[in-house]
């Protein structure tokens, strides 16, 4: 995957560049100190993945992410954990907290590569939904997915990635459309990019939900409904 770095801090750019060059699956192309220069470059060159800082002078990373091609994936890099939820609002693959640790970088890149390959290969949709399961076409096969086996569903641009207990399937359907067809007794949309199976929530606080190693932020516009559903009251 061809990737670039957009960050106004020279040391941060060098740190990410070193990590990129340790990944055989990534091709480092260039780095930029501002969104404007990166945007000009992307008009004439293919970019598959951007490591994008959020807080920058001029156009910040969130606003810039809204303008780029839908075929370009974004991993945000930031020193401010409170921006994590904002990254989901623009369909980011992941966000990394500075200073970026090598193992966390690897996890984000593997996710980006996985999604990149899936998006290139799949042009599928949900074929049929019943009260207990749905059939999804993926890789030229029809998969029967029991609702009770779904951990969560993640939206990625025009696709939905269904994560079950034993597999991961991608389908060409946006998150809003698939949510409208799911049983609300089991599923709850917690932010713009995630639907969770409420049976598999291990714990939660006012900011996020935890399931095993997964940590999913609760969107501000979904928070009151979430607390009303699970605690019978709005968050105080």
C-alpha positions as CSV (number, residue, x, y, z in Angstrom):
1,X,0.0,0.0,0.0
2,X,1.3,3.4,-0.9
3,X,1.2,5.8,2.1
4,X,2.0,9.3,3.1
5,X,2.4,11.2,6.4
6,X,0.7,14.5,7.1
7,X,1.9,16.1,10.4
8,X,3.2,19.5,11.2
9,X,5.8,18.1,13.7
10,X,9.1,17.1,12.0
11,X,10.0,14.6,14.8
12,X,6.6,13.0,14.6
13,X,6.9,12.6,10.8
14,X,10.3,10.9,11.2
15,X,9.0,8.5,13.9
16,X,6.2,7.4,11.7
17,X,8.5,7.1,8.7
18,X,10.8,4.7,10.6
19,X,7.8,2.5,11.5
20,X,6.6,2.5,7.9
21,X,9.9,1.4,6.5
22,X,9.9,-1.6,8.9
23,X,6.6,-2.8,7.2
24,X,7.2,-4.7,4.0
25,X,3.5,-4.3,3.1
26,X,3.8,-0.5,3.1
27,X,5.5,1.8,0.5
28,X,6.5,5.1,1.9
29,X,5.9,7.8,-0.7
30,X,6.3,11.2,1.0
31,X,5.5,13.3,4.0
32,X,3.9,16.8,4.4
33,X,3.7,19.4,7.1
34,X,0.2,20.6,6.2
35,X,-3.1,19.4,4.6
36,X,-2.9,21.8,1.7
37,X,0.5,20.4,0.4
38,X,-0.8,16.8,0.9
39,X,-4.0,17.6,-1.0
40,X,-2.1,19.0,-4.0
41,X,0.1,15.9,-4.1
42,X,-2.9,13.5,-3.9
43,X,-4.5,15.2,-6.9
44,X,-1.8,13.8,-9.1
45,X,-0.6,10.7,-7.2
46,X,-2.2,7.5,-5.9
47,X,-2.3,7.3,-2.1
48,X,-3.8,4.2,-0.4
49,X,-3.2,5.2,3.2
50,X,-2.6,8.4,5.1
51,X,-1.1,8.7,8.6
52,X,-2.8,12.0,9.5
53,X,-2.2,14.3,12.4
54,X,-5.4,15.8,13.8
55,X,-4.2,19.1,15.3
56,X,-2.4,21.1,12.7
57,X,-2.3,24.8,11.7
58,X,-4.8,25.8,9.0
59,X,-7.0,22.9,8.0
60,X,-6.9,20.2,10.7
61,X,-6.9,16.5,10.1
62,X,-10.6,15.9,10.7
63,X,-11.6,18.5,8.1
64,X,-9.0,17.3,5.6
65,X,-10.2,13.7,6.0
66,X,-13.6,14.8,4.9
67,X,-12.2,16.0,1.5
68,X,-10.1,13.0,0.4
69,X,-11.1,10.2,-1.9
70,X,-13.3,7.5,-0.5
71,X,-10.7,5.0,-1.7
72,X,-8.0,6.4,0.5
73,X,-7.8,5.0,4.0
74,X,-6.9,7.1,7.0
75,X,-5.1,6.3,10.3
76,X,-5.1,9.3,12.6
77,X,-2.0,10.1,14.8
78,X,-2.6,12.4,17.7
79,X,-1.3,13.3,21.1
80,X,-4.8,13.9,22.4
81,X,-6.9,10.8,23.2
82,X,-10.1,12.8,23.4
83,X,-10.1,13.0,19.6
84,X,-10.6,9.3,19.2
85,X,-14.3,9.6,18.7
86,X,-13.9,12.3,16.1
87,X,-11.9,9.8,14.0
88,X,-14.9,7.5,13.7
89,X,-17.0,10.3,12.4
90,X,-14.9,10.4,9.2
91,X,-14.6,6.6,8.7
92,X,-11.0,6.4,9.9
93,X,-9.4,3.0,10.0
94,X,-7.8,3.6,13.4
95,X,-6.2,6.2,15.6
96,X,-2.7,6.1,17.2
97,X,-1.7,8.0,20.3
98,X,1.7,9.7,20.2
99,X,4.4,8.6,20.8
100,X,3.3,5.7,18.7
101,X,4.3,2.2,19.9
102,X,5.5,-0.3,17.4
103,X,3.0,-3.0,18.3
104,X,0.1,-0.6,18.2
105,X,1.3,0.7,14.8
106,X,1.5,-2.9,13.5
107,X,-2.1,-3.6,14.7
108,X,-3.4,-0.5,12.9
109,X,-1.6,-1.3,9.7
110,X,-2.8,-4.9,9.6
111,X,-6.3,-3.6,10.0
112,X,-5.8,-1.1,7.1
113,X,-4.3,-3.8,4.8
114,X,-7.1,-6.2,5.7
115,X,-9.8,-3.6,4.8
116,X,-7.9,-2.4,1.7
117,X,-7.9,-5.9,0.3
118,X,-11.5,-6.6,1.2
119,X,-12.7,-3.4,-0.4
120,X,-10.8,-4.2,-3.6
121,X,-12.2,-7.7,-3.8
122,X,-15.8,-7.4,-2.7
123,X,-18.9,-6.1,-4.3
124,X,-21.5,-7.8,-2.2
125,X,-24.7,-7.2,-0.2
126,X,-27.0,-8.7,2.4
127,X,-29.2,-11.0,0.5
128,X,-31.8,-12.0,3.0
129,X,-32.7,-11.3,6.7
130,X,-34.9,-13.4,9.0
131,X,-35.7,-13.1,12.7
132,X,-32.7,-15.1,13.7
133,X,-30.1,-14.8,10.9
134,X,-29.1,-13.2,7.7
135,X,-27.5,-14.5,4.5
136,X,-24.5,-12.4,3.2
137,X,-22.8,-12.9,-0.1
138,X,-19.0,-12.7,0.3
139,X,-16.2,-14.2,-1.9
140,X,-18.8,-15.6,-4.3
141,X,-20.4,-17.6,-1.5
142,X,-23.5,-17.1,0.7
143,X,-22.8,-17.1,4.4
144,X,-25.5,-17.7,7.0
145,X,-24.8,-15.4,10.0
146,X,-26.7,-16.0,13.2
147,X,-27.5,-12.7,14.9
148,X,-26.5,-14.3,18.2
149,X,-22.9,-14.9,16.9
150,X,-22.3,-11.2,15.9
151,X,-20.0,-9.3,18.2
152,X,-20.2,-5.9,16.4
153,X,-20.6,-4.4,12.9
154,X,-18.2,-1.7,11.8
155,X,-19.0,0.7,9.0
156,X,-16.2,1.6,6.5
157,X,-17.3,4.0,3.8
158,X,-19.9,2.1,1.8
159,X,-19.3,-1.2,3.4
160,X,-20.2,-3.0,6.6
161,X,-17.7,-5.3,8.3
162,X,-19.5,-8.0,10.3
163,X,-17.3,-9.4,13.1
164,X,-18.6,-12.6,14.6
165,X,-17.3,-15.0,17.2
166,X,-15.4,-16.9,14.5
167,X,-15.0,-14.8,11.4
168,X,-15.1,-11.5,9.7
169,X,-17.3,-10.8,6.6
170,X,-17.6,-7.6,4.5
171,X,-20.7,-6.6,2.6
172,X,-21.5,-3.7,0.4
173,X,-24.0,-1.9,2.5
174,X,-23.8,1.2,4.6
175,X,-24.2,1.0,8.3
176,X,-27.5,2.9,8.4
177,X,-29.1,0.5,6.0
178,X,-28.0,-2.6,7.7
179,X,-29.0,-1.3,11.2
180,X,-32.5,-0.6,10.0
181,X,-32.9,-4.3,9.3
182,X,-31.4,-5.7,12.5
183,X,-33.4,-6.7,15.6
184,X,-33.3,-3.8,18.0
185,X,-33.6,-6.1,20.9
186,X,-30.1,-7.3,20.3
187,X,-28.3,-4.5,18.5
188,X,-27.5,-0.9,19.4
189,X,-25.7,1.8,17.3
190,X,-23.2,3.5,19.6
191,X,-21.6,5.9,17.2
192,X,-21.5,6.7,13.5
193,X,-19.2,3.7,12.7
194,X,-20.3,0.9,15.1
195,X,-23.3,-1.3,15.9
196,X,-22.8,-3.6,18.9
197,X,-24.5,-6.7,20.0
198,X,-25.6,-5.8,23.5
199,X,-25.2,-9.4,24.7
200,X,-21.5,-9.2,24.3
201,X,-20.8,-5.9,26.2
202,X,-18.3,-6.7,29.0
203,X,-18.4,-3.2,30.5
204,X,-18.9,0.5,29.7
205,X,-18.4,3.9,31.2
206,X,-19.6,7.4,30.0
207,X,-17.1,7.3,27.1
208,X,-16.7,3.8,25.7
209,X,-17.7,0.1,25.6
210,X,-15.3,-2.7,26.2
211,X,-15.5,-6.2,24.8
212,X,-12.3,-8.3,25.2
213,X,-9.6,-6.3,23.5
214,X,-12.0,-4.0,21.6
215,X,-12.7,-0.5,22.9
216,X,-15.6,1.3,21.1
217,X,-16.4,4.9,21.8
218,X,-19.9,6.0,22.6
219,X,-20.9,8.9,20.4
220,X,-22.2,12.1,22.1
221,X,-25.5,12.0,20.1
222,X,-26.0,8.3,21.1
223,X,-25.0,8.5,24.7
224,X,-28.4,9.4,26.3
225,X,-30.2,6.7,24.5
226,X,-27.5,4.2,25.4
227,X,-27.7,4.9,29.1
228,X,-31.5,5.0,29.0
229,X,-31.5,1.5,27.5
230,X,-29.0,-0.1,29.9
231,X,-29.5,1.9,33.1
232,X,-33.0,3.2,32.7
233,X,-31.8,6.8,33.0
234,X,-29.8,9.4,31.1
235,X,-26.2,10.0,31.9
236,X,-25.7,12.5,34.7
